[in-house]
């Protein structure tokens, strides 16, 4: 990993073990590096699964494999390859996925469709099957690894390992949720390069888990952007082993379902924020709140227009309170807006309203706010009740440096 992001947490969190989940890491050597790059997670029989994947029209064969397997609702293992995205690789890429699934299924004596596979890294290079199979052989016999080791192994340009924890009460039973995620650039989930995995010991029906994950995704992973680019490989999977012993959840009317959904939503937000805080070259974490839009969907599109604007992002990098760039981004979004009703704030300080800079506006508190690492931009369109929040980071020369040298 490269120099740690200045927005990174002080340390990897203490995460509990999840009953029915065993993670191992191995060296497949997909690139010329001396690090683990294959993660193998074995899941107890009876594990249910849900997932969301990229809306890219050029997805990897791993994404297509997961899309086919998710509706079946059961899982026995997860394999994540780092260093090679295996995307845009034709029939050879699909053959590699099938070979991995067959090898793990044979090892666990289960169906290939119970094996979930992700790959991340350089696009256009077929995943070498011999390296994948050798890596799996090593993983099968490796000692179990920590959550931090697993999170480190799935990374590519990440500067730190990312993990989070939440818990909920279902009846009188406490259930645990743990998540790990990778992502730093090519982040604009449309459902970033982002791969996320959630593990819980709760007993929950696959269809309900899917319903909850899809809802949580809309308020988390689909509300972050680093550079407006959606990956061919973006995937978030949730696995529920059922080992906690709670009364199984089947509908949102079941006791504890709302608590579990809230915990899942909290976990997804934590993970999404960790990705933005590791945005390539980032020095500022930016929350953008849009209110007063005609609809929530309209507010979301306007917020993303602001978050994806290179002019807004570079202004924040330079700690410049250039609210005119926010006006520009609102106007270009293609959503209903009225210049003379628009209000803008930085942090708690109102800077513009009614098509003009606020009379008596003092830039000093805004300048102080922009010198911090956590920045908030607020926009009120004054048109309705639509509201949305998205998260992004600033754009610095570090982003260019990382991506100019990505394949070397």
C-alpha positions in Angstrom: 0.0 0.0 0.0 1.1 3.6 -0.7 1.3 6.4 1.8 -1.7 6.3 4.1 -4.5 8.7 3.4 -4.6 11.7 5.7 -8.3 11.0 6.1 -7.8 7.4 7.3 -9.0 6.3 10.8 -6.3 6.0 13.4 -6.4 2.2 13.3 -8.3 -0.7 11.9 -11.2 -1.4 14.2 -11.5 -4.4 16.5 -14.0 -6.6 14.7 -15.7 -9.7 16.3 -15.5 -13.2 14.7 -18.6 -14.2 12.9 -19.8 -17.7 13.6 -19.8 -19.8 10.4 -17.2 -17.6 8.6 -13.5 -18.5 8.2 -11.2 -16.3 6.1 -7.8 -17.2 4.7 -5.3 -15.4 2.5 -2.7 -16.6 0.1 -0.3 -15.5 -2.6 -1.5 -16.2 -6.1 1.1 -13.7 -7.5 -1.3 -12.1 -10.0 1.3 -9.2 -10.2 4.9 -9.0 -9.5 4.5 -8.3 -5.8 5.3 -10.0 -2.6 1.9 -9.9 -0.8 -1.2 -11.9 -0.4 -3.6 -11.3 -3.3 -6.2 -14.1 -3.0 -8.8 -14.1 -0.2 -10.8 -17.3 0.4 -13.7 -17.1 2.8 -15.5 -20.4 3.8 -19.1 -20.1 4.9 -21.2 -22.6 6.9 -23.8 -24.7 5.3 -27.1 -22.9 5.2 -25.6 -19.4 4.6 -27.9 -17.1 2.7 -26.7 -14.4 0.3 -27.7 -11.1 -1.2 -25.9 -8.7 -3.5 -25.8 -5.6 -5.6 -23.5 -5.2 -8.6 -22.3 -2.5 -11.1 -24.7 -1.2 -13.7 -21.8 -0.9 -16.1 -22.7 -2.3 -19.5 -19.2 -3.8 -19.7 -19.2 -5.9 -16.5 -16.6 -8.5 -15.7 -17.4 -12.2 -15.9 -17.2 -12.3 -12.1 -20.1 -9.8 -11.9 -22.1 -11.8 -14.4 -21.4 -15.0 -12.3 -22.6 -13.3 -9.1 -25.7 -11.9 -10.8 -26.7 -15.4 -11.8 -25.9 -16.9 -8.4 -27.4 -14.3 -6.1 -31.1 -15.1 -6.9 -30.5 -18.7 -5.9 -30.0 -17.4 -2.3 -27.3 -19.8 -0.9 -23.5 -19.5 -0.5 -20.6 -21.7 0.7 -17.6 -19.6 -0.2 -16.2 -16.3 -1.4 -13.0 -15.9 -3.5 -11.5 -12.4 -4.2 -8.6 -11.9 -6.5 -6.6 -8.6 -6.3 -4.3 -7.3 -9.0 -6.3 -8.5 -12.0 -9.9 -7.4 -12.8 -10.4 -10.2 -15.4 -12.7 -7.7 -17.2 -12.9 -7.3 -21.0 -11.2 -10.7 -21.3 -13.7 -12.6 -23.4 -14.2 -16.4 -23.2 -10.9 -16.8 -21.3 -12.2 -14.6 -18.5 -15.4 -16.6 -18.1 -13.4 -19.9 -18.2 -11.2 -18.6 -15.4 -14.3 -17.9 -13.3 -15.8 -21.3 -14.0 -12.5 -23.0 -13.1 -12.3 -21.2 -9.8 -15.9 -22.1 -8.9 -15.4 -25.7 -9.9 -12.3 -26.1 -7.8 -13.8 -24.6 -4.7 -17.1 -26.5 -5.2 -15.1 -29.7 -5.4 -13.2 -28.8 -2.3 -16.4 -28.1 -0.3 -18.6 -30.7 -2.1 -21.2 -28.1 -3.0 -22.7 -26.6 -6.2 -20.5 -24.2 -8.2 -23.3 -21.6 -7.9 -22.7 -21.5 -4.2 -19.2 -20.0 -4.8 -19.0 -16.2 -5.2 -16.1 -14.7 -7.0 -14.7 -11.1 -7.4 -11.6 -9.8 -9.1 -10.1 -6.3 -9.1 -7.2 -4.6 -10.7 -6.1 -4.0 -14.3 -8.8 -4.4 -17.0 -8.1 -6.4 -20.2 -5.7 -9.0 -18.9 -7.2 -12.6 -18.6 -6.9 -14.0 -15.1 -4.2 -16.8 -15.2 -6.0 -20.0 -14.2 -2.8 -21.7 -13.1 -2.1 -18.9 -10.6 -5.6 -18.9 -9.4 -5.7 -22.6 -8.8 -2.3 -22.6 -7.1 -3.4 -19.7 -4.9 -6.6 -21.6 -3.9 -4.5 -24.7 -3.0 -2.5 -22.6 -0.7 -5.6 -20.9 0.7 -7.3 -24.2 1.5 -4.5 -25.2 3.9 -3.6 -21.7 5.2 -4.3 -20.8 8.8 -7.3 -18.5 9.2 -6.5 -14.8 8.9 -7.8 -11.8 10.7 -10.4 -9.4 9.3 -7.6 -6.8 8.8 -5.5 -9.3 6.8 -8.5 -10.1 4.7 -9.3 -6.4 4.1 -5.6 -5.8 3.2 -5.5 -8.7 0.8 -8.5 -7.5 -1.3 -7.0 -4.0 -1.8 -5.3 -2.5 -4.9 -4.5 1.2 -4.7 -6.0 1.4 -1.2 -3.8 3.1 1.3 -5.3 1.4 4.3 -7.4 -1.7 5.2 -11.1 -0.9 5.6 -13.5 -2.6 8.0 -16.5 -1.8 10.2 -18.9 -3.4 12.7 -22.5 -3.1 13.7 -24.9 -5.2 15.9 -28.6 -5.6 16.4 -31.0 -7.4 18.8 -33.4 -9.9 17.2 -35.8 -10.8 20.0 -33.4 -11.6 22.9 -30.5 -12.5 20.6 -27.7 -10.2 19.7 -26.5 -10.6 16.1 -23.2 -9.2 14.8 -22.4 -7.7 11.4 -18.9 -7.2 10.1 -17.9 -5.7 6.8 -14.7 -5.2 4.8 -14.3 -3.2 1.7 -11.8 -2.0 -0.9 -11.9 1.1 -3.0 -10.0 4.2 -3.7 -10.3 5.3 -7.3 -12.8 4.5 -10.1 -15.5 5.2 -7.5 -19.0 6.2 -8.6 -21.2 3.2 -7.8 -24.2 3.1 -9.9 -26.3 0.4 -8.1 -16.8 2.0 -6.8 -13.2 0.1 -8.1 -15.2 -1.0 -5.1 -15.7 -4.5 -3.7 -17.5 -4.9 -0.4 -18.4 -7.9 1.7 -20.7 -8.1 4.7 -20.9 -11.1 7.1 -23.5 -11.7 9.8 -24.4 -14.6 12.1 -28.1 -13.7 11.8 -30.6 -16.1 10.5 -32.4 -14.3 7.7 -34.2 -15.3 4.5 -32.3 -14.5 1.3 -35.1 -12.5 -0.2 -35.5 -10.3 2.9 -31.7 -9.9 3.1 -31.8 -8.7 -0.6 -34.5 -6.3 0.2 -32.6 -4.8 3.1 -29.3 -4.6 1.2 -30.8 -3.0 -1.8 -32.4 -0.3 0.5 -29.1 0.2 2.4 -27.2 0.5 -0.8 -29.4 3.3 -2.1 -28.4 5.4 1.0 -24.7 4.5 1.1 -22.7 3.0 -1.8 -24.9 4.7 -4.4 -24.3 8.1 -2.6 -20.5 8.2 -2.9 -18.2 9.3 -5.7 -14.5 9.9 -5.9 -14.0 10.5 -9.7 -17.4 9.9 -11.3 -16.1 6.6 -12.9 -18.2 3.4 -12.4 -16.1 0.2 -12.4 -16.7 -2.9 -14.5 -16.3 -4.9 -11.2 -18.3 -3.1 -8.5 -19.9 -5.7 -6.2 -21.3 -5.7 -2.6 -22.3 -9.1 -1.2 -23.9 -9.9 2.2 -23.7 -13.4 3.7 -25.9 -14.5 6.7 -24.7 -17.8 8.3 -27.7 -18.2 10.7 -25.3 -19.3 13.5 -26.5 -16.7 16.1 -29.6 -18.8 16.9 -32.2 -16.0 16.5 -35.7 -16.7 15.3 -35.2 -16.5 11.5 -36.3 -13.3 9.8 -38.5 -13.7 6.8 -40.4 -10.4 6.5 -40.1 -6.9 7.7 -43.0 -7.5 10.1 -40.9 -10.0 12.1 -39.7 -8.9 15.5 -36.2 -7.4 15.1 -36.3 -7.0 11.4 -36.3 -3.2 11.6 -33.3 -3.3 14.0 -31.3 -5.5 11.7 -32.1 -3.3 8.7 -30.9 -0.3 10.7 -27.7 -2.0 11.7 -27.1 -3.1 8.0 -27.7 0.5 6.9 -25.3 1.9 9.5 -22.6 -0.7 8.5 -23.0 0.2 4.8 -22.6 3.9 5.5 -19.5 3.3 7.6 -18.0 1.3 4.7 -19.0 3.8 2.1 -17.4 6.7 4.0 -14.2 4.7 4.4 -13.9 4.4 0.6 -14.3 8.2 0.2 -11.8 8.8 2.9 -9.3 6.8 0.9 -10.1 8.6 -2.4 -7.0 8.7 -4.6 -5.0 11.7 -3.6 -7.8 13.0 -1.3 -7.1 15.5 1.5 -10.7 16.5 2.3 -13.9 14.5 3.0 -16.9 16.4 1.6 -20.5 15.9 2.6 -23.0 17.5 0.2 -26.6 18.1 1.4 -29.2 19.2 -1.1 -32.6 20.2 0.2 -35.7 21.9 -1.3 -35.6 19.9 -4.6 -38.8 18.9 -6.3 -38.1 15.2 -5.5 -35.5 13.1 -3.6 -34.3 11.7 -7.0 -33.8 15.2 -8.3 -31.9 16.2 -5.2 -29.7 13.1 -5.6 -28.8 14.0 -9.2 -28.0 17.6 -8.2 -25.9 16.5 -5.3 -23.9 14.2 -7.6 -23.5 16.9 -10.1 -21.8 19.0 -7.4 -19.8 16.1 -6.0 -18.5 15.1 -9.5 -17.5 18.6 -10.6 -13.7 19.0 -11.0 -14.1 22.7 -10.5 -15.9 22.2 -7.1 -13.5 19.5 -6.0 -10.4 21.5 -6.9 -11.8 24.6 -5.2 -12.2 22.6 -2.0 -8.7 21.2 -2.4 -7.4 24.8 -2.6 -9.6 25.8 0.4 -11.3 28.4 -1.8 -14.9 29.3 -0.9 -15.9 29.7 -4.5 -19.6 29.2 -4.2 -20.1 30.2 -7.9 -18.8 26.8 -8.8 -21.6 25.2 -6.8 -24.1 27.4 -8.7 -22.6 26.1 -11.9 -22.9 22.5 -10.8 -26.5 22.9 -9.8 -27.3 24.5 -13.1 -25.7 21.9 -15.3 -27.5 19.0 -13.5 -30.5 19.2 -15.8 -32.9 19.2 -12.9 -35.5 21.8 -11.9 -33.8 24.8 -10.3 -34.5 28.5 -9.9 -31.5 30.8 -9.6 -33.4 33.4 -7.6 -34.5 30.8 -4.9 -31.1 29.1 -4.5 -29.3 29.2 -1.2 -25.8 27.9 -0.6 -23.8 27.4 2.6 -20.3 26.1 3.6 -20.5 24.4 7.0 -22.9 26.5 9.1 -22.2 29.7 7.2 -24.7 30.9 4.6 -22.9 32.4 1.7 -25.5 33.0 -1.0 -29.3 33.4 -1.3 -31.8 34.6 -3.9 -29.3 34.7 -6.7 -26.8 36.9 -4.8 -24.0 36.7 -2.3 -25.5 37.2 1.1 -25.3 40.8 2.3 -22.7 41.2 4.9 -21.2 37.8 4.2 -18.0 37.2 6.1 -15.7 34.8 4.4 -13.5 34.2 7.5 -15.6 31.4 9.1 -15.9 29.7 5.7 -12.1 29.9 5.2 -11.7 28.4 8.7 -14.1 25.6 7.8 -12.3 24.8 4.5 -9.0 24.4 6.3 -10.4 21.4 8.1 -10.5 17.8 6.7 -14.3 17.4 7.0 -16.2 19.8 4.7 -19.9 20.3 4.3 -21.7 22.0 1.4 -25.4 22.7 1.7 -27.7 23.7 -1.1 -31.4 24.6 -0.7 -33.3 24.9 -4.0 -36.5 26.3 -2.4 -38.7 24.3 -4.7 -40.1 21.3 -2.7 -39.3 18.7 -0.1 -36.8 16.6 -2.0 -33.6 15.9 -0.1 -30.4 13.9 -0.6 -26.9 13.5 0.9 -23.8 12.4 -1.0 -20.2 12.1 0.0 -17.1 12.8 -2.1 -13.5 14.0 -1.7 -11.4 16.8 -3.2 -9.4 16.5 -6.4 -5.6 16.9 -6.0 -2.5 16.3 -8.0 -2.2 13.0 -6.1 -5.1 11.6 -8.1 -3.3 12.3 -11.4 0.0 10.8 -10.1 -1.6 7.6 -9.0 -3.6 7.0 -12.2 -0.9 8.1 -14.6 1.3 5.3 -13.2 -1.5 2.7 -12.5 -0.3 -0.1 -14.8 3.4 0.3 -14.1 
